[in-house]
């Protein structure tokens, strides 16, 4: 139970007893309840979007041309659906990187910020002209979380 205030060493010991063999906590530090959320330290997410789930996946040349078109565009408008309804945003402001990593697989690195982020399937769907009803069938795999560098991260004070 982690409801009551507990010394960091005690938390580490209890956690170690619950982890599978081969995993162990290296250290534990108390973080103030007023410290920024861990979400504040997230800079971007990296996803792989699998196009092979489509009945007719686009040809590799089509995907490569679409990525080249994106890379060369000053802006790339995309419809983003949010709590207040759909709105058009410039995908260029969210995309850090876009590439083909394997046949029928596109890697997308999307920033996270005060304006939120963009769904990777939404971007790839717009990029390749995939009909809206097929975009949800794309398999999306989160492959990494990028954190802000130390000099940009919010301070976590004990």
C-alpha positions in Angstrom: 0.0 0.0 0.0 1.4 3.4 -1.0 -1.3 5.5 0.6 0.6 6.6 3.7 3.9 8.4 3.6 6.6 5.8 3.5 10.4 6.2 3.5 11.9 5.7 0.0 14.1 2.8 1.2 11.0 1.0 2.5 9.2 1.6 -0.8 12.2 0.2 -2.8 12.3 -2.9 -0.5 8.6 -3.6 -0.9 8.7 -3.0 -4.7 11.7 -5.4 -5.0 9.7 -8.1 -3.3 6.9 -7.8 -6.0 9.0 -7.5 -9.1 9.8 -10.6 -11.3 13.2 -12.2 -10.9 15.9 -10.2 -12.6 14.3 -6.8 -12.0 15.2 -4.7 -9.1 14.9 -1.0 -8.2 18.2 0.7 -8.1 17.1 3.6 -6.0 14.1 5.4 -4.6 13.7 9.1 -4.0 10.8 11.0 -2.4 9.2 13.5 -4.7 7.2 16.4 -3.4 3.5 16.3 -4.0 3.9 19.8 -5.5 6.4 18.6 -8.1 5.4 18.8 -11.7 3.7 15.7 -13.1 5.9 13.2 -15.0 3.9 14.2 -18.1 5.6 17.6 -18.0 8.9 15.9 -18.7 7.6 14.2 -21.9 8.8 15.8 -25.1 7.6 13.4 -27.8 6.4 9.9 -28.6 7.7 7.6 -31.3 5.3 5.3 -33.1 5.4 2.7 -35.9 2.3 2.7 -38.1 1.7 -0.6 -39.8 0.1 -0.2 -43.2 -0.2 -3.9 -43.9 -3.6 -4.1 -42.0 -5.1 -2.3 -45.0 -6.9 -4.4 -47.6 -4.8 -2.6 -50.3 -1.7 -1.2 -48.6 0.0 1.6 -50.6 3.1 0.8 -52.6 6.5 1.6 -51.1 7.1 4.2 -53.8 3.7 5.9 -52.9 4.7 6.0 -49.2 8.2 7.4 -50.0 6.7 10.1 -52.3 4.2 11.1 -49.6 6.9 11.5 -47.0 9.0 13.5 -49.4 6.0 15.7 -50.1 5.6 16.2 -46.3 9.3 17.0 -45.9 9.1 19.6 -48.6 5.9 21.3 -47.5 6.0 24.5 -45.5 2.7 23.5 -43.9 0.6 20.3 -43.8 -3.0 20.9 -42.6 -4.6 18.0 -40.8 -8.1 17.7 -39.2 -7.6 17.0 -35.5 -10.6 15.9 -33.5 -10.7 17.1 -29.9 -13.1 17.7 -27.0 -14.3 20.9 -28.7 -14.8 19.2 -32.1 -12.7 19.0 -35.2 -10.2 21.7 -36.1 -7.5 22.1 -38.6 -3.9 22.1 -37.3 -0.5 22.3 -39.1 1.0 18.8 -38.6 4.5 20.2 -39.3 4.4 21.8 -35.8 3.9 18.3 -34.2 6.2 16.1 -36.4 9.8 15.8 -35.3 10.6 12.9 -37.7 8.9 10.8 -40.4 10.4 7.9 -42.1 9.9 4.4 -43.6 11.4 1.8 -41.3 10.3 -1.4 -43.1 8.0 -2.4 -45.9 4.6 -1.2 -45.0 5.8 0.5 -41.8 6.1 4.3 -41.2 7.8 5.7 -38.1 6.4 8.9 -36.7 7.9 11.0 -33.9 5.3 13.5 -32.6 6.0 16.2 -30.1 3.8 16.8 -27.0 3.2 20.3 -25.8 0.6 22.7 -24.4 -1.4 22.3 -27.6 -1.4 18.5 -27.1 -0.2 16.2 -29.8 -1.5 14.6 -33.0 -2.6 11.0 -33.4 -0.1 9.1 -35.6 -2.9 7.3 -37.6 -4.5 10.6 -38.3 -1.3 12.0 -39.7 -0.5 8.9 -41.8 -4.1 8.7 -43.0 -3.9 12.3 -44.3 -0.5 11.8 -45.7 -1.5 8.8 -47.8 -5.1 9.8 -48.5 -6.5 6.8 -46.5 -10.3 7.1 -46.2 -11.4 8.2 -42.8 -13.3 5.0 -42.1 -10.1 3.0 -42.7 -7.8 5.1 -40.5 -8.9 3.3 -37.3 -7.8 0.0 -38.8 -4.1 1.0 -39.0 -2.1 -0.7 -36.3 -0.1 1.8 -34.3 2.7 0.7 -32.0 4.3 3.1 -29.5 8.1 2.4 -29.6 9.6 5.1 -27.5 8.9 8.0 -25.2 11.3 10.9 -25.5 11.9 13.1 -22.4 13.0 16.7 -22.3 16.7 17.1 -21.9 17.9 17.8 -18.4 18.2 21.6 -19.0 14.6 21.8 -20.3 13.0 19.4 -17.8 10.9 20.7 -14.9 12.8 20.5 -11.6 11.8 17.6 -9.4 12.7 18.6 -5.9 12.6 16.1 -3.0 
